[in-house]
Amino acid sequence: MVSRELIARHCICCGSDQLQRSPAVLMPFVALRVFGHEPVEITADWGLRDLREGMAYTLCNSLQCQDCGVLFLDFRFTDEQMAALYHNYRDAQYNAQRIRYEPGYASVVEHYEQRAGYLAEVEDWLAPRLPPAPAVLDWGGDSGINSLFLKQNRCLHIHDISGVELVPGVKRIGSEQLGRERYDLVVCSEVLEHVSSPQDLIRQMLPAMSPHTLLYIEVPHEALVRQNPNSFDLAPLKRHWHEHINFYTETALRRLLERLGLQVVDTLNLPVDLGWTRSEVLGVLARLA
């Protein structure tokens, strides 16, 4: 097993070292929160003989695994850096700081405060495999506003680093409480695209699972991946990185789960209308092998 790498040299899903590499930039908001970097203009006053004048941004690389197809940022942030990036996620200070760098973000903030409409379709897809009122653990569920089975559950627990206020009917639990409840469903939705080590994150969920527990993983089916199916030449097309630092293929998710001793039961490709944009989600349902 490959240990955590600060600059990736191996695939984050299957462990392969066959990676296509291409230069890119880290978007200023992320670079500020993670590294304390801000864009800077190199001018003649700098007196640098061999560097061209112009704007300088935080450089990085886009990597694509040539075995499973996952596309990802070479920087693998530490736990401390991840905590800094998501500190007080989407509160007033976070939003103001992000809008400073990305004025267009102001127009989408309100949508994050509403429950996503497509979740009813995901619940309908899952429901035949679950009890009428399932016990659910939502890993990375934020406030719970977009947790599955929010209105119909035996219990709904949230495990999340953000510390935001929870919606009514939801309970926050820490790592020490995992395994105390017999969950029917463990959910990790719209999380794995953000994390440095998806393998480590899923491994942390395993104590909450029993042989009867279903694990539902959901990630964005990113447009670049969707519009170039089965392509292993995506790295040169990905020129910038934001908070989504991993772009998955179905093959990559399957390989990731299989390495952790999980068996894929079914997959879901669902077009979604998020209010400000149309997209697609990729869902994978698994259980202990």
WOMO-V373678 format. One record per pair of residues at least 4 apart in sequence whose ideal C-beta (glycine too) atoms are under 7 Angstrom apart, sorted by the first residue. I is the first residue (numbers start at 0). GAP is how many residues later the second one is. D is the distance in Angstrom with one decimal. If there is no record, write none. Layout:
# WOMO-V373678
I,GAP,D / I,GAP,D
This chain:
# WOMO-V373678
1,8,4.7 / 1,13,5.4 / 3,72,6.6 / 3,193,5.7 / 4,4,5.6 / 4,5,6.7 / 4,71,5.7 / 5,70,5.6 / 6,67,5.5 / 6,68,6.7 / 7,4,6.6 / 7,55,6.0 / 7,64,6.8 / 7,66,5.0 / 7,68,5.5 / 8,8,6.4 / 9,5,5.4 / 9,6,6.7 / 9,7,5.3 / 10,4,5.7 / 10,5,4.4 / 10,8,6.7 / 10,54,3.9 / 10,56,6.6 / 10,57,6.4 / 10,59,6.4 / 11,58,6.5 / 11,60,5.7 / 11,185,6.8 / 11,186,6.0 / 11,234,6.5 / 12,52,6.7 / 12,55,5.3 / 12,57,4.8 / 12,185,7.0 / 12,239,4.2 / 12,242,5.2 / 12,243,4.2 / 13,51,6.4 / 13,53,5.4 / 13,54,4.5 / 13,241,4.1 / 15,49,5.4 / 15,50,7.0 / 15,51,4.1 / 17,47,6.8 / 17,48,4.1 / 17,49,5.8 / 18,44,4.7 / 18,45,6.8 / 18,46,6.0 / 18,47,6.8 / 19,43,6.9 / 19,44,4.6 / 19,46,6.1 / 19,212,6.8 / 19,213,6.9 / 19,215,4.4 / 20,40,5.2 / 20,42,5.7 / 20,214,6.2 / 21,39,6.6 / 21,40,4.9 / 21,213,4.0 / 21,214,4.3 / 22,36,6.6 / 22,38,5.9 / 23,36,5.4 / 23,37,6.3 / 23,38,4.7 / 23,214,6.1 / 23,215,5.1 / 23,216,5.8 / 23,217,6.0 / 24,32,4.4 / 24,33,6.4 / 24,34,6.2 / 24,35,6.6 / 24,214,7.0 / 24,215,5.3 / 25,4,5.6 / 25,5,4.7 / 25,32,4.2 / 25,34,4.9 / 25,49,7.0 / 25,215,5.4 / 26,4,6.8 / 26,213,5.7 / 26,214,6.5 / 26,215,4.7 / 27,4,6.1 / 27,10,6.7 / 27,11,5.2 / 27,29,6.6 / 27,73,4.9 / 28,4,6.6 / 28,69,5.2 / 28,72,4.3 / 28,73,6.1 / 29,4,5.8 / 29,55,6.6 / 29,212,5.9 / 29,213,6.1 / 30,4,5.4 / 30,6,4.1 / 30,27,4.0 / 31,4,6.6 / 31,5,6.2 / 31,6,5.8 / 32,51,5.5 / 32,52,4.6 / 33,43,5.8 / 33,47,4.7 / 33,50,6.2 / 33,51,5.3 / 34,23,6.5 / 36,21,4.7 / 38,16,5.7 / 38,17,6.7 / 38,18,5.3 / 39,16,5.1 / 40,14,5.5 / 41,4,5.5 / 41,6,6.6 / 41,9,6.0 / 41,11,5.3 / 41,12,6.0 / 41,14,5.6 / 42,10,5.8 / 43,9,6.3 / 59,13,5.9 / 59,14,5.7 / 59,15,5.5 / 59,181,6.1 / 60,13,4.1 / 61,9,6.6 / 61,11,7.0 / 61,173,4.3 / 61,176,4.1 / 62,9,5.5 / 62,11,5.3 / 62,172,6.2 / 63,5,6.8 / 63,7,4.6 / 63,168,6.3 / 63,170,5.0 / 63,171,4.5 / 64,4,6.2 / 64,5,5.0 / 65,166,5.3 / 67,181,6.6 / 67,183,5.0 / 67,184,4.2 / 67,187,4.8 / 68,163,6.2 / 68,180,4.0 / 68,182,5.7 / 68,183,5.7 / 69,176,6.5 / 69,177,6.9 / 69,178,5.6 / 69,179,6.1 / 69,182,3.7 / 70,154,6.7 / 70,163,4.9 / 70,164,6.7 / 70,167,6.1 / 70,176,4.1 / 71,173,6.2 / 71,174,4.6 / 71,175,6.8 / 72,168,4.5 / 72,172,4.2 / 75,120,4.1 / 75,121,6.8 / 76,4,3.9 / 76,5,5.0 / 76,8,6.9 / 76,119,4.9 / 77,4,7.0 / 78,4,6.4 / 79,4,6.6 / 80,4,6.4 / 81,4,6.3 / 81,114,6.6 / 82,4,6.2 / 82,78,6.5 / 85,75,6.4 / 85,76,5.9 / 87,5,6.0 / 87,6,5.3 / 88,5,6.0 / 88,73,4.5 / 88,75,6.6 / 89,4,5.5 / 89,5,6.2 / 89,22,5.8 / 90,4,7.0 / 91,4,6.2 / 92,4,6.3 / 93,4,6.3 / 94,4,6.0 / 94,14,5.5 / 95,4,6.7 / 97,4,5.7 / 97,7,5.1 / 98,4,6.0 / 98,6,5.1 / 98,7,5.0 / 104,4,6.6 / 106,169,6.7 / 107,168,4.7 / 110,163,6.5 / 110,164,4.5 / 110,165,5.6 / 114,4,6.7 / 114,30,5.5 / 114,31,5.9 / 115,30,5.4 / 115,158,6.6 / 116,156,6.9 / 117,4,6.7 / 117,152,6.3 / 117,154,4.1 / 118,4,6.2 / 118,27,6.2 / 118,29,6.3 / 119,4,6.4 / 120,4,6.5 / 120,149,6.1 / 121,4,6.4 / 121,26,6.3 / 121,148,6.9 / 121,161,6.8 / 122,4,5.8 / 122,25,5.7 / 122,26,6.2 / 124,143,5.8 / 125,4,5.9 / 125,22,6.9 / 125,59,7.0 / 125,90,6.5 / 128,85,6.2 / 129,4,4.4 / 129,54,5.3 / 129,55,6.0 / 130,53,5.8 / 132,19,5.8 / 132,20,5.7 / 132,21,4.7 / 133,15,5.8 / 133,19,5.8 / 133,20,6.4 / 133,50,3.9 / 133,51,5.1 / 134,18,6.9 / 134,19,4.6 / 134,20,5.0 / 134,46,6.1 / 134,47,6.4 / 134,48,4.9 / 134,49,5.0 / 135,11,6.9 / 135,12,6.4 / 135,13,5.3 / 135,17,5.3 / 135,20,5.0 / 135,47,6.6 / 135,48,7.0 / 135,49,4.9 / 135,51,6.4 / 136,20,4.9 / 136,22,6.6 / 136,46,4.8 / 136,49,4.8 / 136,50,7.0 / 136,71,5.4 / 137,6,6.8 / 137,9,4.4 / 137,18,6.8 / 137,20,5.2 / 137,49,4.8 / 138,20,5.1 / 138,47,6.4 / 138,48,6.7 / 138,49,4.6 / 138,52,6.8 / 138,66,5.6 / 139,20,5.5 / 139,48,6.0 / 139,51,3.6 / 140,6,4.9 / 140,17,4.3 / 140,19,5.6 / 141,18,5.7 / 141,20,5.7 / 141,22,6.0 / 142,21,5.0 / 142,22,6.3 / 142,23,5.5 / 142,24,5.4 / 143,6,6.6 / 143,12,6.8 / 143,14,5.4 / 143,22,5.2 / 143,23,4.5 / 143,26,3.7 / 144,22,5.4 / 146,9,5.9 / 146,11,7.0 / 146,23,6.7 / 147,39,5.4 / 148,4,4.5 / 148,7,6.8 / 149,6,6.6 / 154,26,6.6 / 155,13,6.6 / 155,14,5.2 / 156,14,5.3 / 156,16,4.8 / 156,24,6.8 / 157,8,6.3 / 157,12,5.5 / 157,14,5.1 / 158,14,5.7 / 165,4,4.6 / 165,6,6.1 / 172,4,4.2 / 177,29,4.8 / 177,30,4.6 / 178,28,4.6 / 178,29,6.1 / 181,28,6.3 / 182,25,5.7 / 182,30,5.3 / 183,29,6.5 / 183,30,6.9 / 184,29,5.2 / 184,31,6.4 / 185,19,5.6 / 185,22,5.6 / 185,23,5.9 / 185,27,6.0 / 185,29,4.9 / 186,29,5.0 / 187,4,6.4 / 187,17,6.8 / 187,29,5.3 / 188,29,4.1 / 189,28,6.2 / 189,29,6.9 / 189,30,7.0 / 190,4,6.6 / 191,6,4.7 / 191,9,6.9 / 191,25,6.5 / 191,27,5.2 / 191,54,6.4 / 192,26,5.1 / 192,27,5.9 / 192,51,4.4 / 192,53,5.1 / 193,49,5.9 / 193,50,6.6 / 193,51,6.6 / 194,6,5.2 / 196,4,6.4 / 197,4,6.3 / 197,48,6.7 / 197,58,6.0 / 198,4,6.3 / 198,57,6.3 / 198,60,6.7 / 198,61,6.6 / 199,4,6.7 / 201,58,5.6 / 202,57,6.0 / 204,4,6.6 / 204,10,6.9 / 208,4,4.1 / 208,6,6.4 / 208,79,5.9 / 210,77,5.6 / 212,74,6.6 / 213,71,6.0 / 213,73,5.7 / 214,47,6.6 / 214,71,4.8 / 214,72,6.6 / 215,67,6.3 / 215,69,5.5 / 216,36,6.4 / 216,66,6.9 / 216,67,4.7 / 217,63,5.4 / 217,65,4.6 / 218,29,5.0 / 218,63,5.5 / 219,24,6.8 / 219,59,6.2 / 219,61,6.2 / 220,4,6.5 / 220,5,5.2 / 220,48,6.5 / 220,59,4.2 / 220,60,6.0 / 220,61,4.1 / 221,4,6.6 / 221,25,4.4 / 222,4,5.7 / 223,4,6.4 / 223,10,6.1 / 223,13,6.2 / 223,14,6.3 / 223,23,6.4 / 224,22,5.3 / 224,24,6.1 / 225,54,6.1 / 227,6,6.1 / 233,4,6.1 / 240,4,6.0 / 247,4,4.9 / 247,5,5.4 / 247,34,6.6 / 249,4,6.3 / 249,17,5.9 / 249,32,6.3 / 250,4,6.3 / 251,4,6.3 / 252,4,6.3 / 252,31,4.9 / 253,4,6.1 / 253,10,5.4 / 254,4,6.5 / 256,5,4.1 / 256,7,6.0 / 256,27,6.8 / 256,29,5.0 / 257,4,6.7 / 260,27,6.6 / 260,28,5.3 / 261,24,4.3 / 261,25,6.8 / 261,26,6.3 / 261,27,6.1 / 262,23,6.0 / 262,24,5.9 / 262,26,4.2 / 263,20,5.9 / 263,22,5.1 / 264,20,4.6 / 264,21,5.9 / 264,22,6.0 / 265,19,4.6 / 266,16,6.6 / 266,17,5.3 / 267,15,3.6 / 268,11,6.4 / 268,13,6.0 / 269,10,6.5 / 269,11,5.1 / 269,13,6.8 / 270,7,6.9 / 270,9,5.1 / 271,7,5.5 / 271,8,6.4 / 271,9,5.7 / 272,5,5.4 / 273,5,6.1
